[in-house]
């Protein structure tokens, strides 16, 4: 199983353990799954967070 899918399932399970009722809580679980998916994309090297947080925006001065 790819690490990305493991991260997705871990995020979903942790979110589900955190909240177990209602529509709003279901959205929290979906958000936790998305965060787990993104974290594993970074760990695998498929996503570079410096593109989004401004680390790569430095230009020669």
C-alpha positions as CSV (number, residue, x, y, z in Angstrom):
1,X,0.0,0.0,0.0
2,X,1.3,3.4,-0.9
3,X,2.3,5.7,2.0
4,X,-0.1,8.3,0.6
5,X,-3.0,6.0,1.2
6,X,-1.8,5.1,4.6
7,X,-1.7,8.8,5.5
8,X,-5.1,9.3,4.1
9,X,-6.5,6.4,6.2
10,X,-4.7,7.5,9.4
11,X,-6.1,11.0,9.0
12,X,-9.6,9.6,8.5
13,X,-9.4,7.2,11.4
14,X,-8.0,9.9,13.8
15,X,-10.7,12.3,12.7
16,X,-13.3,9.6,13.2
17,X,-12.0,8.8,16.6
18,X,-12.1,12.5,17.5
19,X,-15.7,13.0,16.5
20,X,-18.4,10.4,16.0
21,X,-21.7,12.3,15.2
22,X,-23.3,14.9,13.0
23,X,-22.6,16.6,9.6
24,X,-20.2,19.1,11.0
25,X,-18.0,16.4,12.5
26,X,-18.1,14.5,9.2
27,X,-16.5,17.5,7.6
28,X,-13.8,17.5,10.3
29,X,-13.1,13.9,9.4
30,X,-12.8,14.8,5.7
31,X,-10.5,17.6,6.5
32,X,-8.3,15.3,8.7
33,X,-8.1,12.9,5.8
34,X,-7.1,15.6,3.4
35,X,-4.4,16.8,5.8
36,X,-3.1,13.2,6.2
37,X,-3.0,12.8,2.4
38,X,-1.0,16.1,2.0
39,X,1.4,15.2,4.8
40,X,2.2,11.9,3.1
41,X,2.6,13.6,-0.3
42,X,5.3,15.8,1.4
43,X,6.9,12.8,3.0
44,X,7.0,10.9,-0.3
45,X,8.6,14.0,-2.0
46,X,5.8,14.5,-4.5
47,X,4.8,17.9,-3.0
48,X,7.2,20.7,-2.1
49,X,5.7,22.9,0.6
50,X,8.2,25.7,0.0
51,X,6.3,26.5,-3.2
52,X,3.4,27.5,-1.1
53,X,4.9,29.0,2.0
54,X,7.2,31.4,0.3
55,X,10.5,29.6,0.8
56,X,11.2,29.5,-3.0
57,X,10.1,33.1,-3.6
58,X,13.5,34.5,-2.6
59,X,15.3,36.0,-5.6
60,X,18.8,37.3,-6.0
61,X,19.0,40.7,-4.4
